[in-house]
Amino acid sequence: MSSNQSNPQTRSELRAQHDRGPKGHHTLWRILKWAVVLFLAVILLGAVVFFYYAQGAPSISQSALESDTSTKVYDSNNDVISRLGAQNRDYVKSNNIPATLKAAVVSIEDRRFYKNHGVDPVRIMSAAFHNVTGSSLGLQGGSTLTQQLVKLSVFSTAKSDQTLKRKSQEAWLAIKVDQKYSKQQILEFYINKVYMGNGVYGMQTAAHYYYGKSLSSLNLQELATLAGMPQSPVNYDPIHHPQYAKYRRDQVLDAMVANKQITASQAANAKATSVQSGLAQTHPVSTINLTNQKYIDSYLKEVYAELKNEGYNTNTDGLRVYTNLNMSAQKHLYSIANSNNYVSYPNNKFQMGATMVDPHNGQVVAMLGGRKTGNVTLGLNRAVQTDRSSGSTAKPIADYGPAIQYLKYPTYQPVQDTPYTYPGTNRQLNDFDNRHEGTITMRKALVESRNIPAVRTMDAVGVNRATDFLGNLGMTFKNKLTLQNGIGLYISTEQEAAAYAAFANGGTYYKPRLLNHVVTADGQTHYYHAKGTRAMSPATAFMITDMLKGVMTSPNGSGTAAKISGLYQAGKTGTTAYPDDYASSVPGDAAMDSWFTGYTKNYSLSIWTGYDKQFQAGHYIPEAQTKIAQEIYRSEMGYVQQSASNTDWTAPSDVVPTKRNGTTEYYVAGYPGDASTATNDGNSSSTNTNDSTGNNQANTNNTSRSSSSSERSSTSTEQRPNGGNGNGGNGNDNNNDTQNTNSASNESAPKDNTNNNNANTNSNAGKANSTSPKAGQ
């Protein structure tokens, strides 16, 4: 037997191995083939998507490429009122741009600039590799310099807009720009367009701003510094952030060496020079917009805040921003605040904040954040501060509005002005005159701004439901509200104007908005109209409004100085007094804050007045000056109403009129109440079973706060006037709600007073000083 025949198993295995070999090779080949097919399919699909999106790309003109990227702001009449940027741009032509600067820009932004055709696949893959490995040297992603120019010229730079569609269109336009313009023209457009920080656009303007000379006079290290700034102009500012500016400058120099534009020796010499070497001592500031700036500074600051919240870059997006500003109303408000033609102010340190909104849509038509502020740009805006107590202006929105909404109180609801002690404490609440009027109507209590009935009403409603009502009006609070918040809230004039606007329009709340619409560089328009939400019933809005009319028209009303003869309007006063540990340093009738918030069917206007440093000697508001807030309101509202309709509110179908003691009162149909029974008529016992907290939060405050010389509780005192005809009567507004005026948050609960015993009470959150009420008439 041969060897082959004697070993059949071996021959069988050999045949199997032979058979498997070609089959395994075939399988591998099939995998490779399908991988190639899949790769080509992906490329084809990508091409289809690219050209689909590219067809919808906006047009791009030379004027768009040459223009700067600053933001222009318009008022409600579509007139330009501001242009972001402190500088007039100094455009420089290509033949006047130093070759060294061009080399620096190309080296750090797009080393293959002169070889690519607007987009650079090699750069895209290289950027991806370097981003993964972390070995990038000056590269700024896959976009070419031409693509960056296109983005700055026609697209938003917001991250939310960096979509596949936008990237495709950006690349397509970059290809078209590269075909139409020379590389030198593209560099010229880019160097003149980029934002360079401090309101400066273009590198020629930046040369004058930072170094006090033209680009042609700058040395290597200075040019490298400018070339590196566009990617982060704030961080790479050599004036304010020299350490980051040096890091970026050295990156540029290294990139120039790698790109063979300078030698390593030249780079080393430049690196050895201080990045602040050659900086100018002074920096030119343009006079652009200074005329409008003084009128609109606070308004403009909030516009920019809204833009930022919406994701816009106001420095590089080339936006056209249309606001809700009524420039005429704004200028008049500014004139009221900064002259003595309308109101007599005690001194230039006496401050104010004001916000006016349109009740029908929440549009902020005017806002002023201070007076006598000098040439400060985008300074402190007191109109939106929330660290001062609103005093008794809180009563309609925290007490009586909820009482009508949830408990169906009629306007003649009997309420008790009798001795009151906060539940769970021995702390007594008092009124401005240290007297008690017994059983009175809710209307009288609100018109005369008496404290005890207000807190009793909040007690009956329940803190939880009062908080819900305030939430419907756009107010949220970090810490739980307490009964003491029934006579004071830490809110801003903007919040309060928007809240009272819901009374004016029949119960709908609109979030206050300064932006109307924004047009981006690619022509897209984005509208910002607040959507109204039902905050209360029309019945509640009408009944509160009817009572608040009396604040200005009743002889005993607390806001008679705000009265405008013949005008249908409603409003409320509020003041806060000093805490015990400081009360002896000021006159007995002194107040820290004085408010007035009022409205017509066309406008809602909230005013705060006081001093920034209320504990500084002499920085108090005497009784006679507490009506200044009312006078500001009267002057501004009288002005805007000249060109607006003057119509009264009409009762909704479910509101029933009735005569009580010669006065027309109202109740919700089916809920006439019992005029002989007062609600919550004894010392508070937390009678509202619907409030799961039991309302025993009256002695709590901000959990992180304790009183000190700079963080004091305040009391607000509401004094009934001796009368007045609406032209400056003795309308004073003082109520006994104790507050922390320097609260760390805008939701700290106010403190109320003990009964003239100057006692200090310990709250659940820390120690706070209580204060005694100031005597009334």
Residue pairs with C-beta under 8 A, 6 or more apart in sequence:
4 11
49 164
49 168
50 168
50 171
50 172
53 164
53 165
53 168
53 169
53 172
54 168
54 169
54 171
54 172
56 165
56 169
57 168
57 169
57 172
57 173
58 154
58 169
58 173
58 522
58 523
60 150
60 153
60 154
60 173
60 176
60 177
62 181
64 153
64 154
64 521
65 149
65 153
65 177
65 181
65 189
65 193
66 91
66 189
66 192
66 193
67 153
67 193
67 318
68 85
68 89
68 192
68 193
68 201
68 202
68 318
69 152
69 153
69 193
69 194
69 195
69 201
69 315
69 316
69 317
69 318
69 521
70 83
70 84
70 85
70 201
70 315
70 318
71 83
71 84
71 307
71 314
71 315
71 317
71 318
71 319
71 320
71 321
72 80
72 82
72 83
72 84
72 319
72 320
72 321
73 80
73 81
73 82
73 83
73 84
73 300
73 303
73 321
73 323
74 80
74 81
74 320
74 321
74 322
74 323
75 81
75 323
75 325
75 326
75 327
76 322
76 323
76 324
76 325
76 326
76 327
76 363
76 365
76 516
77 327
78 322
79 327
81 289
81 292
81 296
81 300
81 323
81 325
81 327
82 289
82 292
82 293
82 296
82 300
83 288
83 289
84 199
84 304
84 314
84 315
85 199
85 200
85 201
85 286
85 288
85 315
86 198
86 199
86 200
86 285
86 286
86 288
87 198
87 199
87 200
87 201
87 205
87 209
87 284
87 285
87 286
87 288
88 205
88 286
88 288
89 192
89 201
89 202
89 205
90 202
90 204
90 205
90 208
91 192
91 202
91 204
92 188
92 191
92 192
92 202
92 203
92 204
92 214
92 215
93 188
94 184
94 185
94 187
94 188
96 215
96 216
97 187
97 188
97 191
97 203
97 215
98 215
98 216
98 218
98 223
100 220
100 223
100 261
101 191
101 203
101 215
101 218
101 223
101 226
101 227
102 187
102 191
103 256
103 259
103 261
103 262
104 223
104 224
104 227
104 228
104 252
104 255
104 256
104 261
105 145
105 187
105 190
105 191
105 227
106 113
106 114
106 145
106 187
106 259
106 261
107 138
107 252
107 255
107 256
107 258
107 259
107 261
108 138
108 140
108 227
108 228
108 251
108 252
108 255
108 256
109 140
109 145
109 148
109 230
110 116
110 120
110 123
110 144
110 145
110 146
110 148
111 123
111 255
111 258
111 259
112 120
112 122
112 123
112 144
113 144
113 145
113 146
113 183
114 183
116 122
116 123
116 144
116 146
116 178
117 175
117 178
117 179
118 144
118 146
118 147
118 171
118 174
118 175
118 176
118 177
118 178
118 179
119 144
119 146
119 147
119 171
119 174
119 175
120 142
120 144
123 139
123 142
123 144
124 142
126 139
127 136
127 139
127 141
127 142
128 142
130 136
130 137
130 139
131 141
137 251
137 254
137 255
137 258
138 251
138 252
138 254
138 255
138 258
140 148
140 231
143 151
143 170
144 174
145 186
145 187
145 190
146 174
146 177
146 178
146 186
147 170
147 171
147 174
148 190
149 174
149 177
149 186
149 189
149 190
149 193
150 170
150 173
150 174
150 177
151 157
151 170
152 190
152 193
152 194
152 316
152 318
153 189
153 193
153 318
153 521
154 173
154 521
154 522
155 161
155 166
155 169
155 170
155 520
155 521
155 522
156 312
156 313
156 317
156 520
156 521
156 522
157 313
157 316
157 317
158 311
158 312
158 313
158 317
159 311
160 311
177 186
178 186
181 189
191 202
191 203
191 204
192 201
192 202
192 203
192 204
193 201
193 202
194 201
194 202
194 203
194 229
194 230
194 233
195 201
195 230
195 233
195 315
195 316
196 202
196 203
196 205
196 206
196 209
196 226
196 229
196 230
196 233
197 206
197 229
197 233
197 234
197 236
197 237
198 209
198 237
198 239
198 283
199 286
200 206
200 209
203 215
203 226
203 227
204 214
204 215
206 226
206 229
207 213
207 214
207 215
207 217
207 218
207 222
207 226
208 214
208 284
209 280
209 283
209 284
210 225
210 226
210 238
210 239
210 279
210 280
210 283
211 217
211 218
211 222
211 278
211 279
211 280
212 280
212 281
212 282
215 223
215 226
218 226
218 278
219 270
219 278
220 253
220 262
220 266
220 269
220 270
221 249
221 253
221 270
221 271
221 273
221 275
221 277
222 277
222 278
224 249
224 252
224 253
224 256
224 270
225 236
225 238
225 245
225 248
225 249
225 252
225 275
227 252
228 236
228 245
228 248
228 249
228 251
228 252
229 236
229 237
229 245
229 248
231 248
232 244
232 248
233 315
234 241
235 241
235 244
235 248
236 244
236 245
236 248
237 245
238 245
238 275
238 276
238 279
239 276
239 279
239 283
242 274
242 275
242 276
245 275
246 275
249 270
249 271
249 275
250 271
253 262
253 267
253 270
253 271
254 267
256 262
256 267
257 263
257 264
257 267
290 375
293 300
293 377
294 334
294 375
295 327
295 330
295 331
295 334
296 325
296 327
296 330
297 369
297 373
297 376
297 377
297 378
297 379
298 367
298 368
298 369
298 370
298 379
298 381
298 382
298 383
299 323
299 325
299 330
299 364
299 366
299 367
299 368
299 514
300 378
301 369
301 378
301 379
301 381
302 364
302 367
302 381
302 384
302 514
303 321
303 323
303 514
303 515
304 314
304 378
306 513
306 514
306 515
306 528
307 314
307 319
307 321
307 515
307 518
308 314
310 515
310 518
310 526
310 528
312 319
312 518
317 520
317 521
318 520
318 521
319 518
319 519
319 520
319 521
320 518
320 519
321 515
321 518
322 515
322 516
322 517
322 518
322 519
323 514
323 515
323 516
324 358
324 363
324 364
324 365
324 513
324 514
324 515
324 516
325 364
325 365
325 366
325 514
326 365
326 366
326 640
329 356
329 365
329 366
329 636
329 639
329 640
330 365
330 366
330 367
330 368
332 635
332 636
332 639
332 640
333 354
333 356
333 366
333 368
333 636
334 368
335 341
335 342
336 342
336 343
336 632
336 635
336 636
337 352
337 354
337 368
337 370
337 371
337 632
338 371
338 372
342 631
342 632
342 635
343 628
343 631
343 632
343 635
345 371
345 628
346 625
348 371
348 372
349 372
349 611
349 612
349 619
350 371
350 609
350 610
350 611
350 625
350 628
351 370
351 371
351 382
351 609
351 610
351 611
351 612
352 368
352 370
352 371
352 382
352 607
352 608
352 609
352 610
352 628
352 629
352 632
353 368
353 369
353 370
353 381
353 382
353 383
353 384
353 385
353 492
353 493
353 607
353 608
354 366
354 367
354 368
354 383
354 493
354 605
354 606
354 607
354 608
354 632
354 636
355 364
355 366
355 367
355 383
355 384
355 492
355 493
355 494
355 496
355 497
355 512
355 605
355 606
356 364
356 365
356 366
356 367
356 497
356 603
356 604
356 605
356 606
356 636
356 640
357 363
357 364
357 365
357 494
357 497
357 498
357 501
357 510
357 512
357 603
357 604
358 365
358 501
358 602
358 603
358 604
359 501
359 502
359 504
359 505
359 510
359 599
359 601
359 602
359 603
359 604
360 505
360 510
361 510
361 529
361 530
361 532
362 498
362 501
362 509
362 510
362 511
362 512
362 513
362 530
362 532
363 512
363 513
363 514
363 516
363 530
364 494
364 512
364 513
364 514
365 603
365 640
366 636
367 381
367 383
367 384
367 494
367 514
368 383
369 379
369 380
369 381
369 382
369 383
369 384
370 379
370 380
370 381
370 382
373 379
373 380
380 612
382 493
382 608
382 612
383 492
383 493
383 494
383 608
384 492
384 493
384 494
385 492
386 490
386 491
386 492
386 495
386 746
387 490
387 741
387 742
387 743
387 746
388 490
388 576
388 592
388 593
388 608
388 610
388 741
389 488
389 489
389 490
389 574
389 576
389 593
389 714
389 716
389 737
389 739
389 741
389 750
390 488
390 489
390 490
390 491
390 496
390 574
390 595
391 487
391 488
391 573
391 574
391 575
391 576
391 593
391 594
391 595
391 716
391 718
391 733
391 735
391 737
392 449
392 451
392 454
392 487
392 488
392 558
392 572
392 573
392 574
392 575
392 716
392 718
392 733
392 735
392 737
393 496
393 572
393 573
393 574
393 595
393 596
393 597
393 606
394 485
394 486
394 487
394 488
394 489
394 491
394 574
394 737
395 446
395 449
395 454
395 486
395 487
395 572
396 446
396 500
396 503
396 544
396 548
396 572
397 469
397 470
397 473
397 475
397 489
397 496
397 499
397 500
398 458
398 466
398 469
398 470
398 481
398 485
398 486
398 489
399 454
399 455
399 457
399 458
399 461
399 466
399 486
400 409
400 442
400 446
400 454
400 457
400 544
400 547
401 469
401 503
401 536
401 540
401 544
402 458
402 461
402 465
402 466
402 468
402 469
403 409
403 413
403 442
403 457
403 460
403 461
404 539
404 540
404 543
404 544
404 668
405 469
405 536
405 537
405 540
406 461
406 465
406 469
407 460
407 461
407 679
408 667
408 668
408 670
408 671
408 673
409 442
409 457
409 673
409 679
410 442
410 543
410 665
410 666
410 667
410 668
410 671
410 672
410 673
411 441
411 442
411 443
411 543
411 546
411 547
411 665
411 666
411 667
412 441
412 442
412 443
412 658
412 660
412 663
412 665
412 667
412 673
412 675
413 441
413 442
413 673
413 679
414 439
414 440
414 441
414 442
414 674
414 675
414 676
414 677
414 678
414 679
415 439
415 440
415 441
415 442
415 445
415 453
415 456
415 457
415 678
415 679
415 680
416 438
416 439
416 452
416 453
416 456
416 678
416 679
416 680
416 681
416 682
417 431
417 436
417 437
417 438
417 439
417 440
417 445
417 450
417 452
417 453
418 436
418 438
418 452
418 681
418 682
419 428
419 436
419 452
419 683
420 428
420 429
420 452
420 455
420 456
420 683
420 684
421 427
421 428
421 429
421 683
421 684
422 428
422 429
422 483
422 484
422 684
422 698
422 699
422 752
423 459
423 483
423 684
423 685
423 686
423 694
423 695
423 696
423 698
424 696
424 698
424 699
425 698
425 699
425 761
427 698
427 699
427 752
427 753
427 754
427 759
427 761
427 770
428 753
428 754
428 755
429 451
429 452
429 455
429 736
429 752
429 753
430 451
430 452
430 736
430 753
430 755
430 756
430 772
430 773
431 450
431 451
431 452
431 718
431 735
431 736
431 773
431 776
432 449
432 450
432 451
432 717
432 718
432 719
432 720
432 734
432 735
432 736
432 773
432 774
432 775
432 776
433 719
433 720
433 775
433 776
433 777
434 756
434 773
434 775
434 776
435 776
436 452
437 450
439 678
439 681
440 450
440 453
441 660
441 665
442 453
442 457
442 547
443 547
443 550
443 663
443 665
444 450
444 556
445 453
445 454
445 457
446 454
446 547
446 548
446 550
446 551
446 572
447 547
447 550
447 551
447 554
447 556
447 557
447 558
448 554
448 556
448 557
448 558
448 718
448 720
449 551
449 558
449 572
449 573
449 574
449 718
449 720
449 733
449 735
450 718
451 487
451 718
451 735
451 736
451 737
451 752
454 486
454 487
455 483
455 484
455 486
455 487
455 684
455 752
456 679
456 680
456 684
457 486
457 679
457 680
458 466
458 483
458 485
458 486
459 483
459 486
459 680
459 684
459 686
459 687
459 688
459 695
460 679
460 680
460 687
460 688
461 688
461 691
462 688
462 690
462 691
462 693
462 695
463 480
463 481
463 482
463 483
463 485
463 691
463 693
463 695
463 697
464 690
464 691
464 692
464 693
465 690
465 691
466 481
466 485
466 486
467 477
467 480
467 481
469 535
469 536
470 477
470 481
470 489
470 499
472 509
472 533
472 534
472 535
472 536
473 498
473 499
473 502
473 509
473 535
474 495
474 498
474 499
474 509
474 511
474 512
475 489
475 491
475 495
475 499
476 747
477 746
477 747
478 745
478 746
478 747
479 700
479 701
479 702
479 703
479 745
479 747
479 748
479 749
480 693
480 697
480 700
480 749
481 697
481 747
481 749
482 697
482 698
482 699
482 700
482 701
482 749
483 684
483 695
483 697
483 698
484 698
484 737
484 738
484 749
484 750
484 751
484 752
485 749
485 750
486 737
487 716
487 735
487 736
487 737
487 750
487 752
488 574
488 576
488 716
488 735
488 737
488 738
488 739
488 750
489 750
490 739
490 743
490 745
490 746
490 747
490 748
490 750
491 499
491 746
492 746
493 597
493 606
493 607
493 608
494 512
494 606
495 512
496 595
496 597
496 606
497 512
497 597
497 604
497 605
497 606
498 509
498 510
498 511
498 512
498 604
499 509
500 571
500 572
500 597
500 598
500 599
500 604
500 606
501 509
501 510
501 599
501 604
502 508
502 509
502 510
502 535
502 536
502 541
503 541
503 544
503 545
503 548
503 570
503 599
504 541
504 545
504 570
504 599
504 600
504 601
504 604
505 541
505 601
506 538
506 541
506 542
506 652
507 534
507 535
507 536
507 537
507 538
507 540
507 541
508 532
508 533
508 534
508 535
509 532
509 533
509 534
509 535
510 530
510 531
510 532
511 530
512 530
513 528
513 529
513 530
515 528
516 527
516 528
516 529
517 525
517 526
517 527
517 528
518 525
518 526
518 528
519 525
519 526
520 526
537 652
537 668
538 652
538 654
538 655
539 652
539 654
539 655
539 668
542 649
542 650
542 651
542 652
542 655
542 666
543 655
543 666
543 668
544 570
545 570
545 649
546 570
546 649
546 666
547 570
548 570
548 571
548 572
548 598
549 568
549 569
549 570
550 557
551 557
551 558
551 559
551 562
551 570
551 571
551 572
551 573
552 559
552 560
552 562
552 563
552 569
552 570
552 571
552 598
552 726
553 560
553 563
554 560
555 723
556 720
556 721
557 721
557 731
558 572
558 573
558 718
558 719
558 720
558 721
558 731
558 732
558 733
559 571
559 572
559 573
559 596
559 598
559 630
559 731
559 733
560 721
560 723
560 724
560 725
560 726
560 729
560 731
561 627
561 630
561 631
561 634
561 721
561 724
561 726
561 727
561 728
561 729
561 731
562 569
562 571
562 573
562 596
562 598
562 630
562 631
562 633
562 634
562 637
562 726
562 731
563 634
563 724
563 725
563 726
563 727
564 634
564 637
564 638
564 641
564 726
565 726
566 646
567 600
567 637
567 638
567 641
567 646
568 600
568 601
568 646
568 647
568 648
568 649
569 598
569 599
569 600
569 637
570 598
570 599
571 596
571 597
571 598
571 599
571 633
572 596
572 597
572 598
573 594
573 595
573 596
573 629
573 630
573 718
573 731
573 733
574 593
574 594
574 595
574 596
574 597
574 716
574 718
574 733
574 735
575 591
575 592
575 593
575 594
575 595
575 621
575 626
575 716
575 717
575 718
575 732
575 733
575 734
575 735
576 591
576 592
576 593
576 714
576 715
576 716
576 717
576 735
576 737
576 739
576 741
577 583
577 590
577 591
577 592
577 714
577 715
577 716
577 717
577 734
577 736
577 771
577 773
577 774
578 585
578 586
578 590
578 591
578 592
578 620
578 712
578 714
578 715
578 771
579 707
579 712
579 713
579 714
579 715
579 738
579 751
579 769
579 770
579 771
580 758
580 760
580 769
580 770
580 771
580 772
581 707
581 709
581 712
581 769
582 615
582 712
583 771
583 772
585 617
586 620
587 620
587 622
588 774
588 775
589 622
589 623
589 719
589 732
589 734
589 774
590 620
590 621
590 622
590 623
591 610
591 620
591 621
591 623
591 626
591 716
591 717
591 734
592 610
592 611
592 614
592 620
592 621
592 714
592 741
593 608
593 609
593 610
593 614
593 621
593 714
593 716
593 741
594 608
594 609
594 610
594 621
594 625
594 626
594 627
594 628
594 629
594 733
595 606
595 607
595 608
595 609
595 629
595 733
596 606
596 607
596 629
596 630
596 632
596 633
596 733
597 604
597 605
597 606
597 607
597 633
598 604
598 605
598 633
598 637
599 605
600 637
600 641
600 644
600 646
601 645
601 647
601 649
602 640
602 641
602 644
602 645
603 637
603 640
603 641
603 644
605 633
605 636
605 637
607 629
607 630
607 632
607 633
608 629
609 621
609 628
609 629
609 632
610 621
611 619
611 620
611 621
613 619
614 620
614 741
615 709
615 710
615 712
621 628
623 719
623 732
623 734
624 730
626 719
626 732
626 733
626 734
627 728
627 729
627 730
627 731
627 732
627 733
630 731
631 728
634 726
651 657
651 666
654 668
654 669
655 666
655 667
655 668
655 669
656 666
656 667
656 668
656 669
656 672
657 664
657 665
657 666
658 664
658 665
658 666
658 667
658 672
659 665
660 675
667 673
680 687
684 695
686 694
686 695
686 696
688 695
697 749
698 752
699 761
699 763
699 764
700 749
700 763
700 764
700 765
701 740
701 748
701 749
701 751
701 763
701 764
701 765
701 766
701 768
702 740
702 743
702 744
702 745
702 747
702 748
702 749
702 765
702 766
703 764
703 765
703 766
704 744
704 765
704 766
705 711
705 740
705 743
705 744
705 748
705 765
705 766
705 768
706 766
706 767
706 768
707 713
707 740
707 766
707 767
707 768
707 769
710 742
711 740
711 742
711 743
712 740
712 741
712 742
712 769
713 738
713 739
713 740
713 750
713 751
713 768
713 769
713 770
713 771
714 738
714 739
714 740
714 741
714 750
714 751
714 771
715 736
715 737
715 738
715 739
715 751
715 752
715 753
715 770
715 771
715 772
715 773
715 774
716 734
716 735
716 736
716 737
716 738
716 739
716 750
717 734
717 735
717 736
717 773
717 774
717 776
718 732
718 733
718 734
718 735
718 736
719 732
719 733
719 734
719 774
719 776
719 777
720 732
720 776
720 777
721 729
721 730
721 731
721 732
722 729
722 730
722 777
723 729
723 730
724 730
724 731
734 774
734 776
736 752
736 753
736 773
737 750
737 751
737 752
738 750
738 751
738 752
738 753
738 768
738 769
738 770
738 771
739 748
739 750
739 751
740 748
740 750
740 751
740 768
751 763
751 768
751 769
751 770
751 771
752 770
753 770
753 771
753 772
753 773
754 761
754 770
754 771
754 772
755 772
756 772
756 773
757 772
758 770
758 771
758 772
759 770
760 767
760 768
760 769
760 770
761 768
761 770
